[in-house]
Amino acid sequence: MNTQNTPVHIRLWHKDFWMVSIANMLLSMAITMMIPTLPNWMMMADGLTSEETGFSMGIFALGLLLPGVFCSYLVQSYRRNQVCVWAIILLAAAIIPPVYLYHMPFWMVVAMRLVQGMAFGLAQMVLASTLIIDTCESTHRTEANYAATWFGRFSLSLGPLVGLLLIQFLGLKTMLFVASGCCVASALLVMLVHIPFRTPDDHINLFSFDRFLLLSGWPLLFNLLLITVSMGLLLSLNLGIEFYALMMVGFLLALLAQRFVFPDAELMSEVVSGVILLIAAQLLLMFAPTSLLTSPLMGLGLGLIGSRFLLFFIKLSRHCQRGTAQSTYLIGWESGLYLGIGMGYCLFEGNTHSLLSASLVLTIVGLMVYVAIIHQWFVRHKNR
């Protein structure tokens, strides 16, 4: 499949694929609903400092990584959809503690976020590296990865939007119940998907990088982290309902741009255009913070970059490494965002100008690294 054109074949859109994709979106929404809401609860209700809040938010990124080496063992030893369901149920349970424990000590908040990260990471890895691939024909797997990831990407705007609306009108407890309910709905959808049991290999390693980390793609992962950490810093700001609503407009524009603007463009152009749009959004936040263009530009830039980097990881992978490539992209995207959010609270609380400056520098470095090094490296090392 051409990396510069990603048409979604109509045969891809059948019942099982729809259910897995919507499950992916609901699962991601459950987590992103807490991005703009949970830190306020940590500081106001629990009395945590900004540094403790940042550490608690950022430890989620570590949680994402911890189950990775067990992913291959679990999906080969047990029914893969059941592994995903149990991970989602654990996440649903790990979201609820603040409802009943209004004053949680710091160590308990850290433990809660770590468990949330572990459960979300395992569920997402199984969804991305296995279930989405299992629900489509081999000739449509790249389209399936591309389309399903967009469902999760929209949750970055939809989740915070719903979370802020719920906490404004119904309070924190209702918001957490809804987030946990999204997990339950996601688990039910996964249970309804027919995934045939596959006989495991004779020798299964307990620890493996299979379905977890594409080691050969580390330069691309580093480049993606530079960009997602810079965006995570921005998400640690007190962004309102209007911002996240307009970000969704940017994501829709990115879909249209990929369909009509970039199919025949130079391969480098999509990432470069996306990063320039992010830089424009950051400059607007610095010098025109009330501009309505900021959020759509950010959504448009993130949409272009996210889709293209996903295809880059898939192109780097060898035979039977597609799931590993997908999980590696997930690590770069999710862990970068939550590291950035944690750094925003730890290092820049109350200093918006310094935060925006740091975010801008990271984005510019990311662009320079991509243009000067990563693009040519990718062209030399791609396998598809």
Residue, then its C-alpha position, 0 to 999 in steps of 0.5 A: m500500500n502506498t504510504q502517501n494514500t490511505p483510502v479506506h476500502i468499503r469492505l473494511w467497515h463491517k460489524d466487528f471492525w465497527m465494534v472494536s473501533i468504537a471500543n477503542m474510542l470509548l476506552s481512550m475517552a475514559i482516560t482523556m476525560m481525566i486530563p483537564t479534571l483530575p489534576n484540580w481534584m488532586m490539588m483542591a480535594d487531596g491538597l497535593t502540591s503541583e509537583e505531586t500532581g504532576f508526578s501523579m499524572g506523569i506516572f501514568a506513562l510508566g504504567l503504560l510501559l509496564p505490561g508491554v513485555f507480557c503482552s505477547y505471552l498473554v495473548q498467546s496463552y489466553r483468548r485475546n479478547q478476554v485479556c483485553v476485557w479483563a484489562i478494561i474492567l481493571l481500568a474501570a475499577a481503578i477510575i472509581p476510588p476518588v468517588y468513595l475516597y475523597h481525601m486520598p494520600f499522595w502514595m494512593v493517588v500515585a498507585m491509582r494512576l499507575v494501575q490506570g496506566m497499566a490497565f489502559g496500556l495492556a488493553q490498548m496494546v491488545l486492541a491495536s496489536t491483535l484485535i483490530i488486525d484480527t477483524c479484517e482481511s490481510t489486504h486491509r490491515t493498514e487501512a484498519n490500523y489507520a482508521a481505528t487509530w483515528f477513532g482513538r485520536f478523536s477522543l483527545s478532544l471528545g474526552p476532555l470536552v465531555g469531562l469538563l461538561l460533566i464536572q461543570f454541571l454534575g460534579l466529579k463523581t458523575m464524571l468518574f462514573v461516566a468514565s468508568g461506564c465508558c470502560v464497561a461499554s468498551a468491554l461489552l463491545v469487545m466481548l461481542v466481537h468474534i475472535p477465533f481462538r488460536t493455538p499458542d506456539d509450543h514455546i512461549n516466552l514470558f517476557s518479549f518485545d513482540r507486540f510491544l516495542l519495535l526496537s529498530g524504530w527507536p529513532l522514529l519513536f524519539n522524534l514522535l516523543l519530542i512532539t507529543v511531549s510538547m503537546g502534553l505540556l500544552l494540555s496541562l494548561n487550563l484549557g476550556i470547553e471551547f478549546y477542545a470543541l474546536m480541536m475536533v474541528g481541526f481533526l476533521l480538517a486533517l481527515l479532509a486534508q489527508r484525503f484531498v491535499f496530501p495523497d500525491a504530495e511529497l512524502m515529507s510534506e505531511v509531517v512538516s506541514g503538521v509541525i508548522l501548524l503546531i508551531a503556529a498554534q503555540l505562537l498564537l497561545m503565546f501572543a494571542p491567547t484568545s484566538l479561536l484559530t489556536s485549537p483547530l490549528m493544533g488539531l489539524g497539526l496533530g491529526l496530520i502528524g499522528s496519521r503519518f507517523l503511524l504509517f511510518f511505523i507500519k512501513l518500518s516493520r517486517h513480516c508479522q511485526r505489524g502489531t509491534a509497530q502499532s504498539t510502539y506508535l501507541i507508546g510514543w503517542e500516549s506516553g509522550l502526552y502524559l509525560g508532557i502533562g506531568m512536566g507541565y504541572c511539576l515544572f511550570e505551574g503558574n508560569t505559562h510563558s515558560l511552559l509555552s516557550a519550552s513546548l515551542v522549543l521541543t516542537i522546533v527541535g522535533l521538526m529539525v530532527y525530522v527534516a535533518i535526520i529522521h526522514q532520510w533514515f526512514v527512507r533507507h530503513k522502511n521494509r514495506 
